[in-house]
Amino acid sequence: MSLPAKLRTPENLLLAMAFIMPLVFSVWMALLNNFVVEKASFTGVEIGILQSLREVPGFLAFTVIYVLLFIKEQKLALIALGLTSVGVAASGLFPSVIGLYLTTIIMSVGFHYFETVNQSLTLQWVSKEKTAHFLGRILSIKSIASLLAFSSIWLLMEQFSWSYQSTYLLFGGIALVFTLVLAFTFPHFVPPTEQSRRLILRKRYLLFYALTFFSGARRQIFVVFAGFLMVEKFHYSVADVSALFLINYVFNWLFAAKIGQFIGRVSERSVLRFEYIGLTILFILYGLVENANIAAVLYVIDHLFFALAIAIKTYFQKIALPEDIAASAGVSFSINHIAAVVIPALLGIVWIINASWVFYIGAGFACCSLLLTVFMPYAPKLNVEFRKKEKALVEQVL
């Protein structure tokens, strides 16, 4: 099984994998809130615990560097993609609290190892001048896959009355087959720089670590509680949630690549400041909203801001030593998930007391990120990780 040589490129492999992952993961996400409420009687406490368990493999993503002692990054990415597919396929077969916790962990191990290695491969294989635009293309491809997934969910479950179990099995099986095709179609690509095979924590990456930490904290509030708000407070059905996701991904499909190009032309500092100001306002509005349609608008706008987070990755690529990328990808994913492991469970309890407080806390996280952008230079590069004045302050503190 082979493709023409001109198609068997690292970029095309990255794009193909970028299509498969959201095809299967979007199904898991779109069905989750309705599935756990209808079939397993979840409350905010159980959904918070499940989401915290889902993030434990992300917290342990630094262990990928040890796995890479035995398996090449490209092969590990494909194995992780297959494991995600198996976890999603099995999700509908165990509609109980413990069953959903276990299948979620299986799916999550594959998902987080894949995302860690995939980020590393992208920053290694794609030149700095093209990275922002390429990451925008990746988001567009992911959006196309998600559109296909969500429209299929609507067609299968609303028009043909498919069960949750059958839908999970179908998409998990398709993703597994696609992954096997990639494994036998693309050759092994040698990385341009030999990667370090040990854990790396460097002072020069401190701002990247901090931005990554707060990004993970904020993202959990959106992923876990914004969607749950739609189902619990505004009584959205599976079709309603799928339609909302469809709108999100149409916007990403149309605009993500252009956003990537825009980030490539302006400074990461300016892009991230705009993102964090916007997110602060959005989270406050989430806490105040009482209308289902307005909540849906906020959800779509919130999702659009995700594309701007490309700027964190391009900032890191510009300041990083080439040999640090693989090891740093694992460390950054672990840092991203430190808060993610704890926040869903803790805020699940806060949710029971007052759901609005959860979103006000999210606004606080966005403000913290905004303050951190003060340290970011307008033109980051190797040995220019901070603005000069702030760099001196960081060195004094450390």
N, C-alpha and C positions, 0 to 999 in steps of 0.2 A: 504494500500500500504506500503510494508516494504522491507528492505534489510536484509540479514544475519547480525547478530550482529557484526561480525568481520569487516564488511564493513562500518558500521554506526559509523565512527570515526570522530573526528574534522578535522583531516588532509584530509580525503577523501571529506568532505564537502567543505573545502577550495579549494581543487583541482577541484571539480565539478563546483563551482562558478567561479573559475579562467578560466574554459573552456567556460562558457556561456558568460561572459562579452566581451571578445575579439571576440567571434563569431558574436555578434550583433554590437559592436562598430567598429570593423574593416570594416564592410560594410559601416557604416556611413562615416568613414574616407576615405576609398578608392574611394567612389563615390563623395565625397563632392566637390573637386575642379572642376571636370568636370561638375557636376550637376549645381553648382552655376554660372559657366561661360556660359554654354549652355542654361540653362532654366531661369536664373534670371539676366543675363548680369552683373555679379559682376566684379568690378575692384579690385585693391589692397586695396582701401579704404573700400569697403563693406566687403571684406573677413577679413580685419583687425578688423573691428567693430564686425563682427560675432564671430570671435575667442575671442575677448575681452569679449563679452557677455557670451560666453561659459565658460569663466573662472571666472565669477562673483560668481556662486555657489561654486567654489573651494575656492575663497577668503572668503566666508561665512561658510566654513566647520567647523569652531570652534563652530557654533551653534549646531552641532551634539550632544554636551555634554548636551544641554538642551532637545533635543529630547529623549536622553537616560534616562531621568528622567521618561519617560512614556513607552518606548519601549525597550526591551532587544536588545543588540547589534546584536545577531544572526538574530532575526526577522527583525530588521531594514536593515541589509545587504540584505535580500531577498526582502523586499519591494522596496528598492532602485534599485535592479537589475531588478525588474518588471517594475518600472517607466522608467528606461533606455530603456527597450524593447518597451514600448509604444511610447516613444519619437522618436525612430528610425523608427518604423512602420509608424508614421504619417509624417515623414520628406518629403517623395515624394509627399504628397498630397497637399502641399502648396508651389508651385514653384514661390514665390515672395520674395522680400526683407523682408517684415514684417513677412510673414509666416515662412520663414526660421529662422529668429531671434527667433520667439516664440517656434517652435519645438526644436530648438537648446537648449533653456533654459530648457525646460522640460526634454530633454535627459540628459542635463548636471547636473541638480539637482540630478537625480538618479545616474549618473556616479560618481560624486564626493562624495556623501554620501556613496555610496558603497565602493569606494576606501579607504575612511577614516576609515570606520568601519572594512573593510577587513584587512587593515594593522594592526589595533589594535588587532583583533582576532588572526592574525598570530603570532604576537610578544608575545601574552599571551599564546596561545595553544602550540607553538612549543618551545622546549628547546633551550637555547643559543648555545649549541654545534651543533645542527642540523639546525639552522635557515638559514645560508648561503646556504647550500646544498638544503634545502627545497625551499627557494626562487628561486634558480636556476631551480628546478623542476617545480615551478609555471610558470616561464618564458617559459620553454619547453612546458608545457600544453597550455599556451596562444598562443604559436607559432603554435601548431597543430591546434587549433581552428581557428586561423587567416589564416593558409594555406587552411583549408576547406572553409572558407569564400571567400577568394580571388579566389581560383580555381573555386568555384561555380559562382562567379560573371563573370569570364571569360566565363564559359560554358553557363550560362543563357543569358548574354547580347551579347556576340560575336557570339555564335553558334545558339541560339534560339531567338535572338532579343528581349529579355525581356526589358520592360521599367524600368526607374528608380523607378517609383511608385511601380510596382509589386515586384521589388527586395527588396526595403525597407520593404514593407509589409510582405513579406515571412520571412525574417530573424528576424524582430521584433516579428512576431507571434511565430516562433519557439522558440526564446529565452524566451518569456513569458510562453509558455507551459513547457519548461524545468525548469524554476524557480518555477512554481507551483508544479511540481513533487518533487523537493528538499524540498519544504516547508512541504509536507505531508509525506516525506520519512524519514528524519533525525529527531532524538529527539533533545530536547534543551540540550545544553552542558553548565554546570556550570563553569564559569571561575575560575582558580586556586586562584586568588587574587581578592578580592572585589575592584572595580575600583572607583577612586575619581569621583564625579559628579559635579565638578566645574572647571572653567578655571584655567590652571596652566601655569605660566611663571617663570622659574627658571634660575638663573645665571649659574648653572651647565650645562644647556643645550644650552648655548649661541652659541657654535661652531656648534652644530647640527642645530640650527635655521639659522645661517649664510650660511652654506653649502646648506641647503634646499632652502633658498631664491635664491641663484645664480643658483641652479639646475633648479628651475622653470623658471627663466629668460632665460637660455640657451635652455631649452627644447622647449619653445614657438617658438624660432627662427627655430629650426628643424621642429617641427610639422606643423607650419603655413607656413613658407616661403621656406623651402627646397622643400617641395612638390609642392608649388605654382610655384617655379622656373622651375620645370620639365614641368609643363603644359603651363605656359605663355611664357617662353623663349625657351624651347626646344620642345614644341608642342607635349608632350606625350598624347596619347589617354587613355581611360579607361583601355584598354587591357595592354598598356605599364605600366601604374601606378600599375595595379594589378600584373603584372609580377615582377615589382620591389619589391613590398611588399612580394611576394612569395619568392623571393631570400632572403630577410631579415629574414623571419620567418623560412626558411629552416636552415639557419645558427644558429638562436636562438634555434631551436628544437635540433640541433645536439650538440651545444656547451654550452648552458646556464647552464645546470646542472653541467657540468665540471667547468665552470667559478665559480659557487657557491661553489663547493668543494675547488677550488683554493683559493677563498677569505677566506674560513674557515681555511686555513692552513697558510696564510700569514697575515701581518698586514693591517688593513683598510687604514692606512696612505700611505703605498706603492702603494696599488691598486688605490687609489684616485689620487695620484700624477701622476701616469701613465695615468689615464683617462684624466686628465685636460691638460696635455701636448699634448696628442693626439688630443683632441678637439680643442685646440688653433690652431694647424696646419691645421686641417680639415676646420675650419671656414674661415681661410685665403684663402685656396684653393677654397672654395665655391665662394668667392668674385672674384677670378681670372679666374675661369673655363669658357671656351667657347665651349667645346666639349660635346655633349649630353652623349656619352658613359663614358667619364671621370666623368661627373657629377653623373651618375648612380653609378659608383664605389664608389665615395665619400659618396653617400647616404647610400649604404650598409654598409660601414665601420663605418659611423656615428651611424647607428642603432645598430651595435654590441657593441659600447661603452655603450649603455644603461644598459647592463647587469652588468657592473662594479658599477653602482649606488647602487647595493645591499649593498655595503660597508657602505653607509650612514645609512641604516636601522640597520645593525648589530652593528655599532658603537653606535647608540642610545640605542638599546636593552641592550648592555653591561653596559652603564653608568646610565640607568634609574632606578628609584625606581619602583618596580613592579606595585604599585597602580596608577602610573602616566601615564601608557601607553595609555589608552583610551582617556583621556583628552588631552594628548600631541599629539596624532595622529590628532585630529581636529585642534589644534593650528598649527602644522607643515604644514598641508595642506593649511591653510589660509596663512601662511608665504610664502609657495611655490607659492601661486597665487597672492601675492601682486603685483609683477612685471608682472605676466601673465595677469592681468586685463588691465594694462596700455600699455604694450609693443606692442602687436599686432596692436592696433589702431595707436600708435605713429609711429611705424616702417612701417606701411602701407603707411603713408605719406612719410617717408624716401625712401621707395621702389620706389615711383613714381619719385623721384629726381634721385636716384642712388641705384639700387638694391644691388650692392656690399657692400655699406656702412652697410647694415643690417647685413651681415655676419662678417664684421670687428668688429662691436659692439659685436657680439656673441663671437668672439675671446677675446675681452676685459673681458667679463664675465667669461670665462674659466680661464683667468689669475688671476682674483680676487679669484676664488676658489682655484687655485694652491697656492696662497699666504696663504690662510687660513689653508692649510694642515700643515703648519709649527707649528701650535698650537696643532696638534693632537698627542697623545702619541702612541707609537708602540704597547702597550698592554692596551687598554682602559678597565676600569671596574668601578664599583661603587666607587665614590670619587676619581677616576683618569680620569677626563674628558679632561684635558689638560696636555701637557708636563710641568714639574715642573717649569722651568724658565719662560715659557710663561704664566703659571697659575698666577704667582706672578704679571706679567705685567697686565693681565686681571683684577685681584683684585684691583690693583692700579687705573686703569682707571675707574672701576665701584665703 
